[in-house]
């Protein structure tokens, strides 16, 4: 299925469109919040495997509803080599169906369900991972790319 193009403000100070990466694979990962334990671990895993993703002609884009200022601090703290996109109004979260009712310690609230989408060089959605558990997730995504999009 062809994905719909979108444009969001990015951590490099520019507005980035998905179509800017035409001709490359894109790992579009949605995460709840900058500087939280699970999100930090996930971002650091993507960071640690970034060169392998690049070797597979794949760009990593992280998306949350955090502000660019929060993204900037997160990138600096963990030395993240990829762009983080700010979806403060939640339009792209809605587009990908990741804005969900969540439960934590008996409380219900709306938030981003940790999810990863793999878009191929032709702009086709080829794989999605929902309700992601951080452990081994990045390795699983990389392995899928190597085995199916290499």
N, C-alpha and C positions, 0 to 999 in steps of 0.2 A: 504494500500500500504506500503510495506517494505521501510524504508528509507535507503539511501546510507550512509555508514559510512564516517566520516571525522575526521581529527585531526587538532587541532589549539592550539597555545600557550595560556595558561590560566594564570589568575591572581595569582595563587599559584606558578608560576615559572616552571610548568611542561607543557608538551604537553598532551592535553586531547583529547581522542577519544570518539565519541558518544557511541561506543561499550563498553566503560568502565562502562557504566551505565545499561548494560543488566540486566534484572530482576527488574528494577525500571521504573516507569513512568518518563518521562522527559518533562519539560516545557522548550522549546527552544524559547527564545524571542529575536527578533532583534529590535534594537533601533538606532536612528540616531547618537547621540553624547553624550558622558559623560558630566556631569555638565551643561546641559541645562535644563530649567524649566520642560518641559514635561517628559524628560528622567529621571530626578531626582525624580519626583513625581511617575513615574511608578516603578522605582527601589525601592523606599521607600515603596510602596504598597506591592511589592513582599517580601521585608524584613519584613514588619509588619505581613504578613500572612505565613512567612516561616515555622514556627513550624506546622501549619495546613497542609501545603504541605507535610512536612516530615511525619506527622501522616498518610497521604494518600500514603506513599511510593513513593513520587514524589520529584525529583531533579529539581532545577531551574538553568538554564544556560542562561546568558545574552550574546548577541553577537553584537558587533559593529566593525567599522573599526578603532577605536581608538587604540593607542599603549598600551602596558602593563603598561607603566609609567602613562599614563592618567587613565587607569583602576585602578591602585593602589591608586592614589589620590582620585578618585571617591569612591572607596570602603572605604577608610579611612574617608573621609568627612561624609559619610552617614552610616557608620558602616554596610556595606552590608555583610550578612553571606553566600552568594553563589558565585560561580565562574563567572567571566566575561571572555569571550574568545575574542581574538584579531584576526579579519579577515582583516588584513591590505591590502591584495591583492584582497579581495573581492570574492574569490572562493566559499565560503560557502553562501555568499549573493546571488551569481548567481545561485548556486545549488537550493536554496529555492525561487528564483524569487522575492527577495525583493529589489534588486538594480533597482531603477525606476527613470524615469524623474519626477521631482517634481516641483511645482510652489509655490513661496512665494513672496508676494507683487509684483506680475507681473513678477518676474524673474524666469527663468527656469534653473534647475540644476539637476545633478544626485545625488541621495542620497538613504539612506535606508528608505523604507516604513515600519513604525512601524507594526510589525507582530508577532504573537505568534503561535507556532506549538506544539501540544501535541502528544507525542510519547509514546505508551504503553510499557509494560514490555517485549513484544515480538519484539520490534523494528518496530511496525506498526504505521504509521501516522493515528491518529484517529480523529483529529480535527484541523482546522486552523482558525485563526482569522487574517484578513488582514485589512489594513487601520484602525488600532486600535485607538480608542479614549481612553485616559488614565482613565477617570472617570469610576469607577466601573468595569474596565476590569479584574483586578486581582481576584475580588470576583466572577466574571462570570466564569473564568477559574477554580477556586477552586470548585465552585458549580458543574461544568460539571464533574470534576474528581470524586467528591463524589457521584454523581448520576449515573455515567457510568463506572467508573473504580474501585470503592470501593470494 
